Amino acid sequence: MLRKQQREPVQRSLIYPPNLFAEEAPDESDAVAWTCLRTRPRAEKRFSEWLSGRRTPHFLPTLVRMTKSHRRVRHTLAPLFPSYLFVAGDAAKSDFKGAPWLVDVVPATSEQRRSLHGELWRLHRALESGSPLELVNELEPGEMVEVVAGAMKGVLGRFQRWGKQGRLVLWVEMLGAGASVEIDEACVSRL
């Protein structure tokens, strides 16, 4: 009995328009500002479809994930950065009225928004090459951070990781104890 040869699907990203990233590297002087949006969990692809329908240039980096269940192999596109999507231009939350998937706009300086263009271009090239990629987090456990967005803005603490979740540890030295709260890594900045 002959088995069907299984091909590995090529990694691809959800991007609009498809030619958003030119073949040549972007020049820093004329880089387009980009905005990072935080979405509800597992709503990135629906939000990407919504943006495509409104002809809004955006980029959702994804990887092909393979799962096996009951002898079936399934390939799905999973976001490289869960709950995050990138939109070309300087956008505000009010620009996306009617999109129930949007949680917030990730705060960034104008310099960070301009440098994001080159970073996303390089990431897109790596994804299109088919090379295996995996998510790497920059913050090290125990590193002092400050919350820069959200209800706890301005709070200082130590960053920890339990499984896939980031936690902010608020320590009371006199007692030798503390409390931890779940925090999104994008909402903190190292000191």
Order of alpha helices (4+ residues) and beta strands (2+ residues): beta-beta-alpha-beta-beta-beta-beta-beta-alpha-beta-beta-beta-beta-beta
